[in-house]
Amino acid sequence: MKTKLTLLFICIVSLVHAQYDDYYYTVDQPMFGLGIGYNFVSIVGNDVRPVEISFRYRINSNNMLQLYVPFLHQNDDFTSQSHPDIELVNTSLDSKKRLYGVGLDYDYALHTFSALDFVIGLRAEYQLYKYTTNLTNNYTQSTTGITNSFDATDLTSLNKKTRNYVISPNVGMRLYFNKFAIDTKFLLSMISSRGDVDHRIEAKKNLTSNIVSTTEEWTDEISTKFKLKPAVMMSVSYFF
């Protein structure tokens, strides 16, 4: 997250510095543009903050329409450190997050002060989200300072798939620098999710020469009505 925020900040500062001396405010005519944005709040949960790529159509000085695509591709892993003289549990955790979607955003400039627009708008978004985790616990056994092979292992996996519908009324500001624009918007997002979560737990025990394994599986259904969540997002765009 810190890396994404740093890159976004550097991008914004660079654009502002490059365009500040050549200030230009767009005239009242249709224009097309491309943008990239980032939501600072995880709407879906599980620390999910996708990047947005947008295609923008500036109808006139007051009306803006955007077609945007949010996406996220994130892998995380953790492995605990072992000690040869201590009985402990060696743990490893792997997680994957995937999100893809499409959305439509419209806003209207209520008031303009020089190159700064105060806007109000509405966005609607459809997302496909997948979250998987694999947790492994290996139980070690120590005898006179010598660590034996693992005598028990627990494997826990989770596979979550949801379809998310997001509606976000918003207000914000848009600052123009030449053909570049910087948006800051405050959203009141309403999200509804449909999907399921698959759980699987497998326990293995090493008893003398035999390995005993037990497995438990079940599925939880996800069905939530629209819930409110405030959010803040920023974006940078360039108009042709």
NULO-135756 format. One record per residue (C-alpha): residue number from 1; residue in one letter; chain; y, z, x. Coordinates in steps of 0.1 Angstrom, whole numbers, plus 5000, padded with zeros to 4 digits. Example, Ala and Ser with C-alpha at 12.3 -4.5 7.8 and 13.67 -1.06 7.14 Angstrom:
# residues 2
 resi resn chain    Y    Z    X
    1    A     A 4955 5078 5123
    2    S     A 4989 5071 5137
//
This chain:
# residues 240
 resi resn chain    Y    Z    X
    1    M     A 5000 5000 5000
    2    K     A 5024 5009 5028
    3    T     A 5018 4975 5044
    4    K     A 5026 4957 5012
    5    L     A 5058 4977 5006
    6    T     A 5069 4971 5042
    7    L     A 5063 4933 5040
    8    L     A 5081 4931 5007
    9    F     A 5111 4951 5021
   10    I     A 5113 4929 5052
   11    C     A 5112 4898 5030
   12    I     A 5140 4911 5008
   13    V     A 5162 4921 5037
   14    S     A 5156 4888 5055
   15    L     A 5166 4868 5024
   16    V     A 5197 4889 5018
   17    H     A 5208 4886 5054
   18    A     A 5202 4849 5055
   19    Q     A 5221 4841 5023
   20    Y     A 5248 4867 5023
   21    D     A 5275 4846 5040
   22    D     A 5267 4815 5019
   23    Y     A 5269 4832 4985
   24    Y     A 5261 4809 4956
   25    Y     A 5257 4817 4919
   26    T     A 5237 4792 4899
   27    V     A 5255 4771 4873
   28    D     A 5245 4768 4837
   29    Q     A 5218 4742 4841
   30    P     A 5179 4742 4840
   31    M     A 5162 4751 4873
   32    F     A 5126 4756 4885
   33    G     A 5115 4782 4910
   34    L     A 5087 4801 4926
   35    G     A 5084 4838 4931
   36    I     A 5063 4867 4944
   37    G     A 5063 4902 4930
   38    Y     A 5047 4936 4933
   39    N     A 5042 4964 4908
   40    F     A 5048 4999 4923
   41    V     A 5028 5016 4895
   42    S     A 4991 5013 4889
   43    I     A 4989 5002 4853
   44    V     A 4951 4997 4851
   45    G     A 4942 5029 4872
   46    N     A 4921 5034 4903
   47    D     A 4952 5027 4924
   48    V     A 4953 4990 4913
   49    R     A 4986 4973 4923
   50    P     A 4982 4935 4922
   51    V     A 5005 4910 4937
   52    E     A 5021 4884 4913
   53    I     A 5028 4848 4920
   54    S     A 5051 4832 4895
   55    F     A 5064 4798 4884
   56    R     A 5099 4802 4869
   57    Y     A 5119 4780 4845
   58    R     A 5156 4790 4843
   59    I     A 5166 4775 4810
   60    N     A 5203 4783 4815
   61    S     A 5224 4812 4829
   62    N     A 5211 4836 4802
   63    N     A 5174 4826 4796
   64    M     A 5145 4828 4820
   65    L     A 5108 4820 4814
   66    Q     A 5080 4828 4839
   67    L     A 5043 4820 4841
   68    Y     A 5028 4844 4865
   69    V     A 4993 4851 4880
   70    P     A 4985 4887 4891
   71    F     A 4956 4891 4916
   72    L     A 4941 4918 4938
   73    H     A 4912 4917 4963
   74    Q     A 4907 4950 4980
   75    N     A 4877 4965 4999
   76    D     A 4875 5002 5011
   77    D     A 4849 5021 5030
   78    F     A 4843 5056 5043
   79    T     A 4816 5071 5065
   80    S     A 4814 5108 5074
   81    Q     A 4808 5119 5110
   82    S     A 4775 5137 5119
   83    H     A 4768 5165 5143
   84    P     A 4733 5169 5159
   85    D     A 4732 5207 5158
   86    I     A 4743 5212 5122
   87    E     A 4725 5206 5089
   88    L     A 4748 5184 5068
   89    V     A 4750 5155 5044
   90    N     A 4759 5121 5059
   91    T     A 4780 5103 5033
   92    S     A 4791 5067 5031
   93    L     A 4812 5052 5003
   94    D     A 4820 5015 4998
   95    S     A 4843 5003 4970
   96    K     A 4855 4969 4959
   97    K     A 4884 4961 4935
   98    R     A 4890 4926 4920
   99    L     A 4917 4917 4895
  100    Y     A 4927 4883 4882
  101    G     A 4950 4874 4853
  102    V     A 4977 4853 4838
  103    G     A 5009 4863 4820
  104    L     A 5041 4851 4804
  105    D     A 5075 4867 4809
  106    Y     A 5108 4860 4791
  107    D     A 5141 4877 4797
  108    Y     A 5177 4874 4786
  109    A     A 5208 4882 4805
  110    L     A 5228 4906 4784
  111    H     A 5257 4909 4808
  112    T     A 5267 4892 4840
  113    F     A 5289 4907 4867
  114    S     A 5296 4882 4895
  115    A     A 5261 4874 4909
  116    L     A 5244 4903 4892
  117    D     A 5226 4899 4858
  118    F     A 5216 4928 4836
  119    V     A 5185 4915 4817
  120    I     A 5162 4926 4789
  121    G     A 5129 4910 4783
  122    L     A 5092 4911 4773
  123    R     A 5060 4901 4792
  124    A     A 5025 4897 4779
  125    E     A 4995 4896 4803
  126    Y     A 4957 4892 4802
  127    Q     A 4936 4906 4831
  128    L     A 4900 4906 4842
  129    Y     A 4892 4936 4864
  130    K     A 4861 4946 4883
  131    Y     A 4856 4979 4902
  132    T     A 4824 4987 4921
  133    T     A 4814 5017 4942
  134    N     A 4783 5025 4962
  135    L     A 4779 5061 4973
  136    T     A 4751 5071 4997
  137    N     A 4742 5107 5006
  138    N     A 4717 5112 5034
  139    Y     A 4705 5148 5038
  140    T     A 4696 5157 5074
  141    Q     A 4674 5185 5087
  142    S     A 4678 5202 5121
  143    T     A 4650 5220 5141
  144    T     A 4657 5237 5174
  145    G     A 4687 5214 5181
  146    I     A 4668 5182 5173
  147    T     A 4678 5162 5143
  148    N     A 4649 5148 5123
  149    S     A 4650 5117 5102
  150    F     A 4666 5119 5068
  151    D     A 4643 5137 5044
  152    A     A 4663 5129 5012
  153    T     A 4687 5102 5001
  154    D     A 4708 5099 4970
  155    L     A 4722 5065 4960
  156    T     A 4749 5064 4933
  157    S     A 4765 5031 4922
  158    L     A 4791 5023 4896
  159    N     A 4801 4989 4882
  160    K     A 4831 4987 4860
  161    K     A 4842 4955 4842
  162    T     A 4872 4954 4818
  163    R     A 4894 4929 4800
  164    N     A 4929 4942 4798
  165    Y     A 4957 4932 4775
  166    V     A 4992 4943 4786
  167    I     A 5025 4941 4768
  168    S     A 5056 4953 4786
  169    P     A 5091 4955 4772
  170    N     A 5115 4957 4802
  171    V     A 5151 4960 4814
  172    G     A 5164 4953 4848
  173    M     A 5187 4935 4872
  174    R     A 5187 4902 4889
  175    L     A 5208 4895 4920
  176    Y     A 5214 4860 4932
  177    F     A 5219 4849 4968
  178    N     A 5223 4812 4970
  179    K     A 5191 4798 4955
  180    F     A 5173 4831 4960
  181    A     A 5170 4858 4934
  182    I     A 5159 4894 4937
  183    D     A 5146 4911 4905
  184    T     A 5141 4948 4898
  185    K     A 5126 4957 4864
  186    F     A 5117 4989 4847
  187    L     A 5087 4984 4823
  188    L     A 5072 5003 4795
  189    S     A 5037 4989 4796
  190    M     A 5013 4991 4768
  191    I     A 4977 4984 4778
  192    S     A 4945 4980 4759
  193    S     A 4911 4977 4776
  194    R     A 4877 4964 4766
  195    G     A 4846 4965 4787
  196    D     A 4818 4987 4801
  197    V     A 4807 5008 4831
  198    D     A 4772 5006 4845
  199    H     A 4759 5037 4863
  200    R     A 4729 5040 4885
  201    I     A 4715 5070 4904
  202    E     A 4685 5068 4926
  203    A     A 4671 5098 4944
  204    K     A 4646 5094 4973
  205    K     A 4626 5123 4988
  206    N     A 4605 5120 5019
  207    L     A 4574 5143 5013
  208    T     A 4551 5142 5043
  209    S     A 4538 5106 5043
  210    N     A 4550 5097 5008
  211    I     A 4584 5087 4995
  212    V     A 4591 5099 4959
  213    S     A 4619 5080 4941
  214    T     A 4635 5086 4907
  215    T     A 4661 5064 4891
  216    E     A 4684 5069 4862
  217    E     A 4706 5042 4846
  218    W     A 4730 5041 4817
  219    T     A 4761 5022 4804
  220    D     A 4793 5036 4790
  221    E     A 4814 5014 4767
  222    I     A 4852 5012 4772
  223    S     A 4874 5005 4742
  224    T     A 4909 5019 4743
  225    K     A 4939 5012 4721
  226    F     A 4973 5005 4735
  227    K     A 4985 5034 4756
  228    L     A 5020 5037 4772
  229    K     A 5027 5038 4809
  230    P     A 5061 5033 4826
  231    A     A 5063 5011 4857
  232    V     A 5087 4996 4882
  233    M     A 5083 4962 4898
  234    M     A 5103 4940 4922
  235    S     A 5101 4903 4929
  236    V     A 5118 4876 4951
  237    S     A 5121 4840 4939
  238    Y     A 5135 4807 4951
  239    F     A 5150 4780 4928
  240    F     A 5149 4743 4937
//
